[in-house]
């Protein structure tokens, strides 16, 4: 396991042409956190979890219903379309200037359904490996190769060239990724978002990474309010204010 004393690593300041630290001038950003719609491995596991089953039983059901890079079910696609119908036209949604998603297909497709690429082709769409679900053991958490993703989401504007590796180098078949490492990946994604100039960001990821990042004990450099840290249901949409109280290391506060 990664020790929490190593998780809050300092982030070099971002300086513009005049040497200005742009991060220092940023007081907050709006981030819309969304969990992907229902995917092939979710129906039985989610129903059991809602009834209060143990985490072990939850994993057993996902293992039984596992599917490589699990895609959205028809219900999951409908959930994403319902979210778009509900939030499209709102001031915050119209102002989105950056779309980020996990590199797993269910998150990318959810993002495309909620915020279609042709709605605003000029807005950057960036896939982030750091936003992926807890990795290992289950094949639904193993991403496709960069080449496969480029072919599958061709024309969608996703910047797959930004991925560091062609193949998934995180996933292993033997065991699940340590929870602290999942939280650290989420923290790195928040740091990346904070460095960007965009101020209104759509993020589509997974229930597991949101849980390990936001829910106490979570990450030592991230504090989320009770609404944000509560379990995300499939395609749940939470609009939050992201603030950073320091720069070395960055310490985030997230409130709906």
Protein Blocks (a to p, Z undefined) as FASTA:
>chain_A
ZZfklmmgccdddddfkopafklmpmbdcdddddddddfklmmmmmmmmnopafklmmmm
mmmmgcehiacdfklmmmmmmmmmmmgopaklmmpcbdcddfbfklmmmmmmmmgfklom
mbccdddfklpcceehiaklpccdfklmmmmmgoklpafklpmbfbdckbcfkbccdfkl
mmmmmmmmmmmmmmpmbfbdcddddfklmmmmmmcgkjakbccdfklmpccdehiacddd
dddfbfbdcdddddZZ
